[in-house]
Amino acid sequence: PHNTSGMSDAEQERAQTQASTGSSWRSSLYRTYYTLKNTLMDPIEHITTTSAAHIVGDIHVLGTPFRVPNRTTQEQAQQLPPRLLAAWSTKLTWCTYRHGFPTIETLTTDAGWGCTIRSAQMLIAHVLLSRCPGTAQQIQQRTAWFDDTKATDAPLSLHSLCRRGQLQPGQWAGPRAVCAAVQRCLVAIAEDVPGSGVPGCHVLSIDGGIPTLRVVEVKARIREGAGLLLLVPLMLGMGNVVNETYLPALATSLSLAQSVGAVGGRGGSSLYFAGCAWSDPTYAPPPPPPPPPPSTQPQTSDEDEPEAPTSSVAAASAAAVELATAAIDMSTNAASYTLAASASAASYTLSAARSAVEYATAGGTATAASAVPLPGAPTPGAALELLYLDPHTLHACVVGDTEDFMLPPTPAPKRLRAARSLNPSISLGFYVRDESDLANLVERLDRRIVTVVDSDANERDPSSSLLSEDEGGVDANDDDDDDDDD
């Protein structure tokens, strides 16, 4: 092609070499960092984010409730139900940072900037591989769509999402911008890949600071036999941490049967949320049962065996004395435990009253562990925890045949205390099979974060939502507020 840059061929070649060297250096640096992170930091992070708090009610993962059995020890309180772990590993796909893929604007890795795209890939992968109907051949084909080594033939690769979504490689993108990229890619697949069976995709529009679901418009986008992926971008408050007022509505949304998770996380660091649960930070398991009382019989050696009682009356008297002693010991232990429990309850009640006074004095700024209940929370002081997959692990791209492409095995879930760390910018995902499923979703959607309009003639009622334009309604530049390094 004709050289229009004003540089000679030698200068162009030198510039390309410098860019390639810089990309290689960055890739090497990121590989070193994430190798150390995976080896040293992740085990520590897993310990700190896997809280021992007692779960109040069920744990919901991708719209399915999992009953949590009663726990009697701290070790049991840390464990998640086996059925939940099995569903987590089979229904979810782990998409992470990669290095060594074909160059995208001199870059060969997305470490440090691509976490939101990877989180969105996990949401799409669940929809295409677990929710949307398809044959075994179609499922394998859909899996290969995420292969970054075949960027031109993989419509859901990092390259395709950046190109079709107009995302700048090397720069972090927010959840709403990535939702728009997902919509464009799924529309392109339906047009370019005959018989793909992909669902329709619709991103809710924003009217006056709140997403608006227009039923007629959404119905028209449902593909027969494939369904619809509905993406709902939200801004749940202002600043860097979510407003706790919205946490019950967020929990309700993630508990719906149509939920396919959410893309969000901390500022400039995206995660894929696939489940939620309420926990009680004040919970402590009951103390272990008291040890058996000591025997009243004197210890003897093999050489000095005790003489047998001279009569049955003497044997009965000795047994009665032993039982009476054990009963006294058990009564003492029970009294001590009851006294300790009463003291603990009194202390908790006093703490609750003090927290209520502090809440009122501070003008209603509650914390996750405060005793003032959130509207919709199951118990006073309950905290919302989100179960998530973390894309911040660096894997190499392995070049191979499309039929051999595999994604890494899904790790166990981590848990995040929403009120402490969750960024207000988050996008919810829902998959509906048909119009009947959409009607069920519309009926159950929390009107505090989404407005539903049955026809174009209906107007939004501003009083129907907790979101307001003054307090963190979504604006066009919400993704630019979280431009920290990934």
C-alpha positions as CSV (number, residue, x, y, z in Angstrom):
1,P,0.0,0.0,0.0
2,H,1.0,3.6,-0.6
3,N,2.9,5.2,2.3
4,T,0.9,8.2,3.5
5,S,2.5,8.5,7.0
6,G,5.4,10.8,5.8
7,M,8.0,8.3,7.1
8,S,10.4,6.3,5.0
9,D,10.1,2.6,4.8
10,A,13.1,2.2,7.2
11,E,11.5,4.6,9.7
12,Q,8.2,2.7,9.5
13,E,10.0,-0.6,10.0
14,R,11.9,0.8,13.0
15,A,8.7,2.1,14.6
16,Q,7.0,-1.2,14.1
17,T,9.9,-3.0,15.7
18,Q,9.9,-0.6,18.7
19,A,6.1,-1.1,19.2
20,S,6.6,-4.9,19.0
21,T,9.4,-4.7,21.5
22,G,7.3,-2.6,23.9
23,S,4.4,-5.0,23.6
24,S,6.7,-8.0,24.3
25,W,8.2,-6.2,27.3
26,R,4.7,-5.4,28.7
27,S,3.6,-9.0,28.2
28,S,6.6,-10.3,30.0
29,L,6.0,-7.9,32.9
30,Y,2.4,-8.9,33.2
31,R,3.2,-12.6,33.1
32,T,5.7,-12.1,36.0
33,Y,3.1,-10.2,38.0
34,Y,0.2,-12.6,37.6
35,T,2.5,-15.6,38.1
36,L,3.4,-14.1,41.5
37,K,-0.3,-13.2,42.1
38,N,-1.6,-16.6,41.4
39,T,1.1,-18.2,43.5
40,L,1.2,-15.9,46.6
41,M,-1.7,-13.5,46.6
42,D,-4.7,-15.6,45.5
43,P,-4.6,-18.1,48.4
44,I,-4.5,-15.2,50.8
45,E,-7.4,-13.4,49.0
46,H,-9.4,-16.5,49.0
47,I,-9.1,-16.8,52.8
48,T,-10.1,-13.2,53.4
49,T,-13.0,-13.2,50.9
50,T,-14.4,-16.6,52.0
51,S,-16.2,-15.3,55.0
52,A,-17.2,-17.6,57.9
53,A,-20.4,-15.6,58.4
54,H,-23.5,-17.7,58.7
55,I,-25.7,-17.7,55.6
56,V,-29.3,-16.5,56.3
57,G,-31.7,-18.3,54.0
58,D,-30.7,-19.9,50.6
59,I,-27.8,-19.2,48.3
60,H,-28.9,-18.3,44.8
61,V,-26.7,-19.2,41.9
62,L,-27.9,-18.3,38.4
63,G,-31.4,-18.1,39.6
64,T,-31.4,-21.5,41.3
65,P,-31.7,-21.6,45.2
66,F,-29.5,-23.9,47.2
67,R,-30.5,-24.8,50.7
68,V,-27.8,-24.3,53.3
69,P,-27.8,-26.9,56.1
70,N,-27.5,-25.9,59.7
71,R,-23.9,-25.3,60.7
72,T,-22.5,-26.1,64.1
73,T,-18.8,-25.3,63.7
74,Q,-16.8,-22.5,62.1
75,E,-15.4,-25.0,59.6
76,Q,-18.9,-26.0,58.4
77,A,-19.9,-22.3,58.2
78,Q,-17.1,-21.7,55.6
79,Q,-18.2,-24.6,53.4
80,L,-20.6,-24.2,50.5
81,P,-23.2,-27.0,49.7
82,P,-21.7,-29.7,47.4
83,R,-24.6,-29.4,45.0
84,L,-23.9,-25.7,44.6
85,L,-20.2,-26.4,43.9
86,A,-21.1,-29.0,41.3
87,A,-23.5,-26.7,39.5
88,W,-20.9,-23.9,39.6
89,S,-18.2,-26.0,37.9
90,T,-20.5,-27.4,35.2
91,K,-22.6,-24.4,34.3
92,L,-20.0,-21.7,34.4
93,T,-17.0,-21.0,32.1
94,W,-13.9,-19.3,33.3
95,C,-12.5,-16.6,30.9
96,T,-9.3,-14.9,32.0
97,Y,-6.5,-12.7,30.9
98,R,-4.5,-14.2,28.0
99,H,-1.1,-13.6,26.4
100,G,0.4,-14.7,23.2
101,F,-2.6,-14.0,21.0
102,P,-2.4,-12.4,17.5
103,T,-1.5,-8.7,17.8
104,I,-4.2,-6.2,18.4
105,E,-2.7,-2.7,17.9
106,T,0.7,-3.9,18.9
107,L,-0.7,-5.7,22.0
108,T,-0.4,-9.5,22.6
109,T,-2.0,-9.6,26.0
110,D,-5.1,-8.0,27.7
111,A,-3.6,-8.2,31.2
112,G,-4.3,-4.9,32.9
113,W,-7.2,-3.7,30.8
114,G,-9.4,-6.5,29.5
115,C,-11.1,-7.8,32.7
116,T,-14.6,-6.3,31.9
117,I,-14.5,-8.0,28.5
118,R,-13.5,-11.3,30.1
119,S,-16.3,-10.9,32.6
120,A,-18.8,-10.3,29.8
121,Q,-17.4,-13.4,28.0
122,M,-18.2,-15.5,31.0
123,L,-21.8,-14.3,31.1
124,I,-22.2,-14.9,27.3
125,A,-20.6,-18.4,27.6
126,H,-23.1,-19.4,30.3
127,V,-26.0,-18.3,28.0
128,L,-24.7,-20.0,24.9
129,L,-23.4,-23.2,26.5
130,S,-25.9,-23.8,29.3
131,R,-29.2,-21.9,28.6
132,C,-29.6,-21.5,24.9
133,P,-30.7,-24.8,23.2
134,G,-28.2,-26.4,20.8
135,T,-26.8,-29.7,19.5
136,A,-23.4,-31.0,20.6
137,Q,-21.9,-29.7,17.4
138,Q,-23.4,-26.3,18.0
139,I,-22.1,-26.2,21.6
140,Q,-18.6,-27.0,20.4
141,Q,-18.8,-24.4,17.7
142,R,-19.9,-21.8,20.2
143,T,-17.0,-22.7,22.5
144,A,-14.6,-22.0,19.7
145,W,-16.1,-18.5,19.2
146,F,-14.1,-17.4,22.3
147,D,-10.7,-18.5,20.9
148,D,-8.4,-15.5,20.7
149,T,-5.9,-17.3,18.5
150,K,-8.4,-17.4,15.7
151,A,-9.5,-13.8,15.9
152,T,-11.0,-13.6,12.5
153,D,-13.1,-16.8,12.9
154,A,-14.0,-16.3,16.5
155,P,-16.9,-13.7,16.7
156,L,-16.8,-13.6,20.5
157,S,-13.0,-13.3,20.9
158,L,-11.4,-10.3,22.5
159,H,-10.5,-9.0,19.1
160,S,-14.1,-9.2,17.8
161,L,-15.6,-7.5,20.9
162,C,-13.1,-4.7,20.6
163,R,-13.6,-4.2,16.9
164,R,-17.4,-4.4,16.7
165,G,-17.9,-2.7,20.1
166,Q,-15.4,0.1,19.2
167,L,-13.5,-0.6,22.4
168,Q,-9.9,0.8,22.5
169,P,-7.4,-2.0,23.1
170,G,-5.2,-1.2,26.0
171,Q,-7.8,0.9,27.8
172,W,-10.2,-0.3,30.4
173,A,-13.9,-0.3,29.5
174,G,-16.9,-0.1,31.8
175,P,-19.8,-2.5,32.0
176,R,-22.2,-0.5,29.9
177,A,-19.7,0.0,27.0
178,V,-19.0,-3.8,27.0
179,C,-22.8,-4.6,27.0
180,A,-23.1,-2.6,23.7
181,A,-20.2,-4.6,22.3
182,V,-21.9,-7.9,23.2
183,Q,-25.1,-6.8,21.5
184,R,-23.3,-6.0,18.3
185,C,-21.4,-9.3,18.2
186,L,-24.5,-11.4,18.8
187,V,-26.4,-9.6,16.1
188,A,-23.4,-10.1,13.7
189,I,-23.3,-13.8,14.5
190,A,-27.0,-14.2,13.7
191,E,-26.5,-12.5,10.4
192,D,-23.1,-14.1,9.4
193,V,-23.4,-17.7,10.8
194,P,-26.4,-19.6,9.4
195,G,-28.0,-22.0,11.9
196,S,-26.0,-20.7,14.8
197,G,-29.1,-20.6,17.1
198,V,-27.8,-17.6,19.1
199,P,-30.4,-15.7,21.1
200,G,-31.4,-12.1,20.4
201,C,-29.8,-9.4,22.5
202,H,-31.2,-6.1,23.8
203,V,-29.6,-3.5,26.1
204,L,-32.1,-1.4,28.0
205,S,-32.2,2.3,27.3
206,I,-31.8,4.9,29.9
207,D,-34.7,7.4,30.5
208,G,-34.0,10.0,33.1
209,G,-31.5,8.0,35.1
210,I,-33.2,4.6,35.2
211,P,-33.2,1.7,32.7
212,T,-36.6,1.3,31.1
213,L,-37.9,-2.0,29.8
214,R,-40.5,-1.5,27.0
215,V,-42.3,-4.8,26.8
216,V,-43.4,-4.4,23.2
217,E,-39.8,-3.5,22.0
218,V,-38.3,-6.4,23.9
219,K,-40.8,-9.0,22.7
220,A,-39.9,-8.1,19.1
221,R,-36.2,-9.1,19.7
222,I,-36.9,-12.6,21.0
223,R,-35.7,-15.2,18.5
224,E,-38.0,-18.2,18.1
225,G,-36.3,-21.2,19.5
226,A,-33.3,-19.2,20.8
227,G,-34.7,-16.7,23.2
228,L,-33.2,-13.3,24.2
229,L,-30.3,-12.0,26.3
230,L,-31.5,-8.9,28.2
231,L,-28.7,-6.6,29.5
232,V,-29.5,-4.0,32.1
233,P,-26.8,-1.4,32.9
234,L,-27.2,0.3,36.3
235,M,-25.5,2.9,38.4
236,L,-26.5,2.1,42.1
237,G,-25.3,5.2,43.8
238,M,-22.5,7.7,43.6
239,G,-18.8,7.6,44.4
240,N,-16.8,4.4,44.5
241,V,-19.0,2.1,46.6
242,V,-22.6,1.1,46.0
243,N,-25.4,2.7,48.0
244,E,-26.6,0.1,50.4
245,T,-30.2,1.1,49.8
246,Y,-30.1,-0.8,46.5
247,L,-28.6,-4.0,47.8
248,P,-32.0,-5.8,48.5
249,A,-33.1,-4.9,44.9
250,L,-29.8,-6.3,43.6
251,A,-30.2,-9.5,45.6
252,T,-33.7,-9.9,44.2
253,S,-32.5,-9.5,40.7
254,L,-29.7,-12.0,41.0
255,S,-32.2,-14.5,42.6
256,L,-34.6,-14.6,39.6
257,A,-34.8,-17.7,37.6
258,Q,-33.9,-15.8,34.4
259,S,-30.7,-14.3,35.9
260,V,-27.5,-15.1,34.1
261,G,-25.3,-13.1,36.5
262,A,-23.8,-9.6,36.4
263,V,-20.7,-7.8,35.2
264,G,-19.4,-5.4,37.8
265,G,-16.8,-5.3,40.5
266,R,-14.5,-2.8,42.1
267,G,-13.5,0.4,40.5
268,G,-11.5,-0.3,37.4
269,S,-11.4,-4.0,38.2
270,S,-14.3,-6.1,36.9
271,L,-15.7,-9.5,38.2
272,Y,-18.4,-11.8,37.0
273,F,-21.1,-12.2,39.7
274,A,-23.1,-15.4,39.4
275,G,-24.7,-15.8,42.8
276,C,-25.7,-14.1,46.0
277,A,-26.6,-14.8,49.6
278,W,-27.4,-12.9,52.8
279,S,-25.1,-13.5,55.8
280,D,-25.1,-12.6,59.4
281,P,-21.7,-11.1,60.5
282,T,-22.6,-11.5,64.2
283,Y,-23.2,-15.2,63.9
284,A,-21.1,-17.5,66.0
285,P,-21.5,-21.3,66.1
286,P,-22.6,-22.8,69.4
287,P,-19.9,-24.0,71.7
288,P,-18.9,-27.7,71.5
289,P,-20.7,-30.1,73.9
290,P,-19.1,-30.4,77.3
291,P,-16.6,-33.4,77.7
292,P,-17.9,-36.5,79.5
293,P,-17.6,-36.3,83.3
294,P,-14.5,-38.0,84.8
295,S,-15.0,-41.4,86.3
296,T,-15.3,-41.7,90.1
297,Q,-13.6,-45.1,90.1
298,P,-9.9,-44.9,91.1
299,Q,-7.4,-45.7,88.4
300,T,-5.8,-49.1,88.8
301,S,-2.9,-51.0,87.2
302,D,-3.1,-54.4,85.7
303,E,-1.3,-55.8,88.8
304,D,-3.6,-54.1,91.3
305,E,-7.2,-54.9,90.1
306,P,-10.0,-53.6,92.3
307,E,-11.9,-56.1,94.4
308,A,-15.4,-56.9,93.1
309,P,-18.2,-55.4,95.2
310,T,-19.2,-57.7,98.1
311,S,-22.8,-57.4,97.2
312,S,-25.2,-56.2,94.4
313,V,-26.4,-53.4,96.8
314,A,-22.8,-52.0,96.9
315,A,-22.6,-52.1,93.1
316,A,-25.9,-50.3,92.7
317,S,-24.8,-47.6,95.2
318,A,-21.5,-47.0,93.4
319,A,-23.4,-46.6,90.0
320,A,-25.9,-44.2,91.6
321,V,-23.1,-42.0,93.0
322,E,-21.5,-41.9,89.5
323,L,-24.7,-40.9,87.8
324,A,-25.5,-38.2,90.3
325,T,-22.0,-36.7,89.9
326,A,-22.4,-36.7,86.1
327,A,-25.8,-35.0,86.4
328,I,-24.4,-32.3,88.7
329,D,-21.5,-31.6,86.2
330,M,-23.9,-31.5,83.2
331,S,-26.2,-29.1,85.1
332,T,-23.3,-26.8,85.9
333,N,-22.2,-26.8,82.3
334,A,-25.7,-26.1,81.1
335,A,-26.1,-23.2,83.6
336,S,-22.7,-21.7,82.4
337,Y,-23.7,-22.0,78.8
338,T,-27.1,-20.4,79.5
339,L,-25.5,-17.6,81.4
340,A,-23.0,-17.0,78.5
341,A,-25.7,-17.0,75.9
342,S,-27.8,-14.5,77.9
343,A,-24.8,-12.2,78.3
344,S,-24.1,-12.5,74.5
345,A,-27.7,-11.7,73.7
346,A,-27.7,-8.7,76.0
347,S,-24.5,-7.5,74.5
348,Y,-25.9,-7.9,71.0
349,T,-29.1,-6.0,72.0
350,L,-27.1,-3.2,73.5
351,S,-24.9,-3.1,70.3
352,A,-28.0,-2.9,68.2
353,A,-29.4,0.0,70.1
354,R,-26.1,1.8,70.0
355,S,-26.0,1.2,66.2
356,A,-29.5,2.5,65.8
357,V,-28.6,5.8,67.6
358,E,-25.4,6.2,65.5
359,Y,-27.5,5.6,62.3
360,A,-30.0,8.2,63.2
361,T,-27.3,10.7,64.3
362,A,-25.3,10.2,61.1
363,G,-28.4,11.0,59.0
364,G,-29.0,7.5,57.8
365,T,-25.6,6.4,56.6
366,A,-25.7,2.7,57.5
367,T,-22.8,0.1,57.3
368,A,-23.1,-3.5,56.3
369,A,-22.8,-4.7,59.8
370,S,-25.1,-2.1,61.4
371,A,-28.2,-3.3,63.3
372,V,-30.5,-1.1,61.3
373,P,-32.2,-3.5,58.8
374,L,-32.1,-2.7,55.1
375,P,-35.6,-2.8,53.5
376,G,-35.8,-6.4,52.1
377,A,-32.9,-7.8,54.1
378,P,-33.9,-11.0,56.0
379,T,-32.6,-9.9,59.4
380,P,-31.2,-6.8,61.1
381,G,-27.5,-6.5,60.4
382,A,-27.6,-8.9,57.4
383,A,-24.9,-8.3,54.8
384,L,-25.2,-9.1,51.1
385,E,-22.4,-11.3,49.7
386,L,-21.9,-11.9,46.0
387,L,-20.4,-15.1,44.6
388,Y,-18.1,-14.4,41.7
389,L,-15.5,-15.6,39.2
390,D,-12.3,-13.5,38.9
391,P,-10.8,-13.0,35.4
392,H,-7.5,-11.6,36.9
393,T,-5.4,-14.8,36.1
394,L,-3.1,-14.9,33.1
395,H,-3.2,-17.9,30.8
396,A,-1.3,-18.5,27.6
397,C,-3.2,-18.8,24.3
398,V,-2.6,-22.3,22.9
399,V,-2.8,-22.5,19.1
400,G,-4.7,-25.6,18.0
401,D,-7.5,-26.8,15.9
402,T,-11.0,-25.4,16.5
403,E,-12.2,-28.8,17.6
404,D,-9.5,-29.0,20.3
405,F,-10.1,-25.5,21.8
406,M,-10.9,-25.7,25.5
407,L,-11.4,-23.1,28.2
408,P,-9.7,-23.6,31.6
409,P,-11.6,-25.5,34.3
410,T,-13.8,-23.3,36.5
411,P,-12.5,-22.7,40.0
412,A,-14.6,-22.6,43.2
413,P,-16.5,-19.4,43.9
414,K,-15.2,-16.5,45.9
415,R,-17.3,-14.2,48.0
416,L,-17.4,-10.4,48.1
417,R,-19.1,-8.3,50.8
418,A,-21.1,-6.0,48.5
419,A,-21.4,-3.0,50.9
420,R,-17.6,-2.8,51.4
421,S,-16.3,-3.2,47.9
422,L,-18.9,-3.2,45.1
423,N,-18.7,-0.3,42.6
424,P,-22.0,1.3,41.7
425,S,-21.6,0.6,37.9
426,I,-22.9,-2.9,37.2
427,S,-24.8,-4.6,34.4
428,L,-27.3,-7.3,35.1
429,G,-28.0,-10.1,32.6
430,F,-31.3,-12.1,32.1
431,Y,-32.1,-14.8,29.6
432,V,-35.7,-15.3,28.5
433,R,-36.8,-18.3,26.4
434,D,-40.0,-16.9,25.0
435,E,-42.8,-14.4,25.6
436,S,-44.2,-16.3,28.5
437,D,-40.8,-16.3,30.2
438,L,-40.5,-12.6,29.6
439,A,-43.9,-12.0,31.2
440,N,-42.7,-13.9,34.3
441,L,-39.5,-11.8,34.4
442,V,-41.5,-8.5,34.0
443,E,-43.8,-9.5,36.9
444,R,-40.9,-10.2,39.2
445,L,-38.4,-7.4,38.3
446,D,-37.7,-5.1,41.2
447,R,-39.2,-1.7,40.2
448,R,-36.7,0.1,42.4
449,I,-34.0,-0.3,39.8
450,V,-35.9,-1.0,36.5
451,T,-39.0,0.8,35.1
452,V,-41.4,-1.4,33.1
453,V,-43.5,0.2,30.3
454,D,-46.2,-2.0,28.9
455,S,-46.7,0.2,25.8
456,D,-45.2,3.3,24.3
457,A,-48.1,5.4,25.5
458,N,-47.3,4.8,29.2
459,E,-45.1,7.2,31.0
460,R,-42.6,6.4,33.6
461,D,-43.6,7.1,37.2
462,P,-40.6,8.7,38.9
463,S,-41.9,7.7,42.3
464,S,-41.7,4.0,41.4
465,S,-37.9,3.9,41.7
466,L,-35.3,4.5,44.3
467,L,-32.9,5.7,41.6
468,S,-32.9,9.4,40.9
469,E,-31.1,11.7,38.5
470,D,-29.6,13.6,41.5
471,E,-28.4,10.5,43.3
472,G,-26.6,8.3,40.8
473,G,-28.9,7.6,37.9
474,V,-26.9,6.3,35.0
475,D,-25.5,8.9,32.7
476,A,-23.6,8.5,29.4
477,N,-20.2,8.9,31.1
478,D,-20.6,6.4,33.9
479,D,-17.9,4.2,32.6
480,D,-15.4,7.0,32.6
481,D,-15.7,7.4,36.3
482,D,-13.8,4.2,37.0
483,D,-10.7,4.7,34.9
484,D,-8.3,3.2,37.4
485,D,-5.8,0.6,36.3
486,D,-7.3,-2.9,36.1
